[in-house]
């Protein structure tokens, strides 16, 4: 797991927030390191949503910040990937960020 320059509580809160935004909008722009970390978490939650039982829904609610996003994940997003085994996300690399030259990327649902 990447530390992302934060302690464990701040890192967990950051990833939860980014994950919620990712499923809310389907595509976000962030740094490459955060995008790579987000990919594994997002793929795991989509696999949970494809399972679709109550236990999976409760695990998703614990991982995401908004219940509307959980409903979207189990409704639209899970249905979209029923016949796909894995690889639900795509990372597109952008140039460096203007302020600090951090490598930027767009992560989106395939």
C-alpha positions in Angstrom: 0.0 0.0 0.0 1.3 3.5 -0.9 1.6 5.9 2.0 0.9 9.0 0.0 2.7 11.2 2.5 0.0 10.8 5.2 -0.6 9.0 8.4 -3.0 6.0 8.3 -6.1 7.8 9.4 -5.7 10.7 6.9 -4.8 8.2 4.1 -7.9 6.1 4.8 -10.1 9.3 4.8 -8.5 10.5 1.6 -9.0 7.2 -0.3 -12.6 6.9 1.0 -13.3 10.4 -0.3 -11.6 9.8 -3.7 -13.4 6.4 -4.1 -16.8 8.0 -3.4 -16.1 10.8 -6.0 -14.9 8.2 -8.5 -18.1 6.2 -8.4 -20.2 9.3 -8.2 -18.8 10.9 -11.4 -17.2 7.8 -13.2 -14.0 9.7 -13.9 -11.7 11.9 -11.9 -8.3 13.6 -12.3 -5.7 13.0 -9.6 -2.1 12.1 -9.2 -0.7 8.9 -10.6 0.1 7.4 -7.2 -3.5 8.0 -5.9 -5.0 6.7 -9.2 -2.9 3.5 -8.9 -4.0 3.0 -5.3 -7.6 3.8 -6.2 -7.7 1.2 -9.0 -7.3 -1.8 -6.7 -9.9 -0.4 -4.3 -12.4 0.4 -7.0 -12.0 -3.0 -8.7 -12.6 -4.8 -5.4 -15.8 -2.8 -4.8 -17.2 -3.4 -8.2 -16.6 -7.2 -7.7 -18.5 -6.9 -4.4 -21.3 -5.1 -6.2 -21.5 -7.8 -8.8 -22.1 -10.3 -5.9 -25.0 -8.1 -4.9 -26.0 -9.8 -1.5 -26.7 -8.0 1.8 -23.2 -8.6 3.2 -21.6 -7.1 0.1 -23.8 -4.1 0.3 -22.9 -3.5 4.0 -19.2 -3.8 3.1 -19.6 -1.2 0.4 -21.5 1.2 2.7 -18.6 0.9 5.2 -16.1 1.7 2.4 -18.0 4.6 0.7 -19.1 7.9 2.2 -22.5 8.3 0.6 -25.4 5.8 0.3 -26.6 7.3 -3.0 -23.2 6.2 -4.5 -23.7 2.7 -3.1 -27.1 2.5 -4.8 -25.5 3.6 -8.1 -22.7 1.1 -7.6 -25.0 -1.8 -7.1 -27.5 -0.7 -9.7 -25.9 0.9 -12.8 -22.2 0.0 -12.4 -22.6 -3.6 -11.3 -25.1 -4.3 -14.2 -22.6 -2.8 -16.7 -19.9 -5.3 -15.8 -21.8 -8.5 -15.2 -20.0 -10.3 -18.1 -16.6 -8.8 -17.4 -14.2 -10.6 -15.0 -11.8 -7.8 -14.1 -10.2 -4.6 -15.4 -13.0 -2.2 -14.7 -10.8 0.9 -14.7 -8.5 2.7 -17.0 -5.7 5.1 -16.1 -4.7 7.8 -18.6 -1.5 9.6 -17.8 -1.4 13.4 -18.2 1.5 15.8 -18.0 3.0 17.2 -14.8 0.9 19.4 -12.6 1.8 23.1 -13.0 2.4 24.0 -9.3 4.7 21.1 -8.1 5.2 19.0 -11.3 3.5 16.0 -9.7 2.6 13.4 -12.4 -1.2 13.6 -13.1 -3.6 11.0 -14.4 -7.2 10.5 -15.2 -8.9 7.3 -13.9 -12.2 6.3 -15.4 -14.5 3.4 -15.7 -14.0 1.3 -18.8 
